[in-house]
Amino acid sequence: MALTAKRAAFFDVDNTLIRGSTLYFLGKGMYQRGYFTKKDISRFVLANLRFRLTGKENREEIKRFQDAATDFIGGHNVEDIGKIAQEIYDQYVSPALWQGTIDIAQKHLSAGEEVWLVTAAPEDMAVLIAKRLGFTGALGSKAETKDGKYTGAMLGLLLHGKEKAVAVRELALQKNLNLDDCYSYSDSHNDFPLLQCVGHPSAINPDAILSLRAMAEGWPIHDFRRARHLAKIVSPVVVRVAALGTWLTPRRRRR
């Protein structure tokens, strides 16, 4: 008897699930704990910025970013970095989560579908985020370890662009997932391969190029940035109006 294919939803992380960069949060937390100098983190941030501004599959920039992303944890104990990652999640990642994205993921879980994170960030950090949120699992860039320490090298390629689609297809074979019935979510046009490898792609907080493509293709678009900005404007106004109403309401005289 043939097994019935399962369905899953795949979510990008940076600016899709959280406001900002997972690697930036990790680097900031490690810097604050004395793991490296301002020069080290400046080099990493510069590589990150150059990589993001390139916007294309530029092998040189991807290699530069890939080296920077793994070099800063090189030589450090895996267990120690794991403990720090827990603290960084509580300090930086948790407050930066997009609740709207979590709500979408929870709907998939409630429907009996798997939820996977797919990110260029270190897989260990991605797995931690997935566990904290009760998701099925995570796919990320794999850092090499030896004798309980990170070597500073990467296993395989950076999980970016088309590599995300490759990883999802491999997972689909392992998990018996029917990708035509699966979902994917991202904020970036760099994730076209991820979005197009499933039957139901969606955009979350899309950049300009992805926004245009999503509208042309009729893909669902969720923009939680506007809702958050509106809340910042509306909430203070509501508080002021309520306070004004209280002040203007005549007080009853005591008998």
Stockholm file with secondary structure:
# STOCKHOLM 1.0

chainA/1-255         MALTAKRAAFFDVDNTLIRGSTLYFLGKGMYQRGYFTKKDISRFVLANLRFRLTGKENREEIKRFQDAATDFIGGHNVEDIGKIAQEIYDQYVSPALWQGTIDIAQKHLSAGEEVWLVTAAPEDMAVLIAKRLGFTGALGSKAETKDGKYTGAMLGLLLHGKEKAVAVRELALQKNLNLDDCYSYSDSHNDFPLLQCVGHPSAINPDAILSLRAMAEGWPIHDFRRARHLAKIVSPVVVRVAALGTWLTPRRRRR
#=GR chainA/1-255 SS CCCCCBCEEEECCBTTTBSSCHHHHHHHHHHHTTSSCHHHHHHHHHHHHHHHHHCSCCHHHHHHHHHHHHHTTTTSBHHHHHHHHHHHIIIIIGGGBCHHHHHHHHHHHHTTCEEEEEEEEEHHHHHHHHHHHTCSEEEEEEEEEETTEEEEEEESCCSCTHHHHHHHHHHHHHHTBCGGGCEEEESCGGGHHHHHTSSEEEEESCCHHHHHHHHHHTCCEECHHHHHHHHHHHHHHHHHHHHHHHHHSCCCCCC
#=GC SS_cons         CCCCCBCEEEECCBTTTBSSCHHHHHHHHHHHTTSSCHHHHHHHHHHHHHHHHHCSCCHHHHHHHHHHHHHTTTTSBHHHHHHHHHHHIIIIIGGGBCHHHHHHHHHHHHTTCEEEEEEEEEHHHHHHHHHHHTCSEEEEEEEEEETTEEEEEEESCCSCTHHHHHHHHHHHHHHTBCGGGCEEEESCGGGHHHHHTSSEEEEESCCHHHHHHHHHHTCCEECHHHHHHHHHHHHHHHHHHHHHHHHHSCCCCCC
//
